Amino acid sequence: MRGDASLGEARSVEVALGERSYPIRIGVGTLARAGPELALRTGAKRAVIVSEPTIARRYGATLERSLRSAGLTVGRALVPSGEKSKSLREAGKLYEALIGFGADRSTAVVALGGGKVGDLAGFVAATYLRGVPFVQVPTTLLAMVDSSVGGKVAVNLPQGKNLAGAFHQPRLVWIDAATLSSLDPRERAAGMAEIVKAGAILDAGFFACLERDVERALALDPDALVPILERACAIKAEVVEQDEREMGLRMLLNFGHTLGHAVETLKRYRGILHGEAVAMGMAYAARRSEELGLAPAQTATRLVELLGRCRLPTHLPPFPRNAYLAALRVDKKRRDAHVRFVVLRGLGRAETMPLTPEEILPVGAMATAARGTSRSRRSRDGR
């Protein structure tokens, strides 16, 4: 990574939640300095790093040395790569690992990896001994701007994504953007979906900034990337501060997720990344917002064009409409017969609307929603 963004100074975003407030530190090449602040923020004398094998090989030793230099006794627990790690079975294995380590309420659980590792480790931290200190060290773009901030932790059940979970705020989020250099370009693009989402729902100026700088950010130019990370995290922090428990404003962060989670469920979490599914869901929701007369013309066009520049898919896979409806009926945002569907009033303005699954996907919608899938895939693959 090259540029004038400081390799030494970390930018900081505060998540203001009273006694449970915590900082998000954003820098480049800062992983080796995480230990002292982690020790300060958690008060822990012991820590268990939860990671998956590839990430542990790349970054585990650096983080472990930093923690040991700060006086902590350190253990490691590895979980499988991929969505399969977010299960009650893997949570059970982590409980056993913590018990074997002699973990008590002053032991910090440190998630080193992407969102799946963070979700699982956070769920275990929230429920082991009714809650132990938790720290997020995200290594994917998606986790940096989304799942590491806000305290939503969960595992999947066979019937759907994130159906067993809790709210458990971290004590610290430590973002070292240098870890993105080992991230597959497809993963980088998937992470950009959540950044685009932040602008689309809450900040039209930030959306315009992305239209200007998205290619530079994806190329890991720190002068573009670090400010984008900072603003995306700040938007998430602002929402969490106002609505920690997802009773109102925070539901806007589900923009694109209603159909996105349905796609993931129907694909059995195979062959698709979370950000790709969210991109499909956002594009559909923007088009549906225009169809409902809520958003002005060209809202969906600008969103789809930006997602396309990120090399993200923007059309739903052609599963039968009934399959999508069945998936929507187990959406965790469902109330009675309605889903709190996030719609756009324009770029930078969103709201939730109670719609039945049939209103979200009216008869004939799938023909339009799936149109261009092959073209989107060819564009994303560069063919």
Summary of the structure (lengths in Angstrom):
residues: 383
radius of gyration: 20.0
end to end distance: 27.6
largest distance: 62.0
contacts: 1397
relative contact order: 0.11
helix: 53%
strand: 19%
